[in-house]
């Protein structure tokens, strides 16, 4: 998923800087920073960043830019909402990019473009799926887990794969037949893995640490008074 240096021209790489900067400004201004000071929430947020930095480092691929890795964007969004998820995933991407730059693998030129594709898009999509589940489906804990977490994660990662495929084709980085036969189909398998990774994480937290999952409301899904 991560686009390496030189795969996109400067127009693509630097053209993504302004929209990414505006979105991050919105995230910083709207983020519920006070929440991080309550009940060890800051440790949970930072711990999620560390876990995802490791997960993003475990990727497979045979050609530059055609690599695959789990995202975890759905779980992060369900736990902390869009602003903190965007900031957290940006830190994850910065850590992975910095580590790759030290080893001569990654570079900072496409950072904003990577952030738009791998943080902004999946976070907003995961949030939209959550809102759809809340509006159109019954208020039940299993609906939340399987709809917003499991299915939401699968849809999010497959849609992210479709977006990166479209960008790689539109920029001329790879021919359409290469992307359609050697890259995009693998997102079906990745979607299944992403669903289990995010769904299992949210399930465990809802059962044992429900206060870690900001989007989970006991009163709505369990009929309990806080």
Buried (B, 14 or more C-beta within 10 A) or exposed (E): BBBBBBBBEEEBBBBBBEBBEEBBEEBEEEBEEEBBEEEEBEEBBEEBBEBBBEBBEEEEBEEBBBBBBBBBBBBBBBBBBBBBBBBBBBBBBBBBBEBBEEEEBBBBBBBBBBBBBBBBBBBBBBBBBBEEBBEEEEBEBEBBBBBBBBBBBBBBBBBBBEBBBEBBBEBEBBEEEBBEEEBBEBBEEBBBBBBBBBBBBBBEBBEEEBBBBBBBBBEBBBEEEE
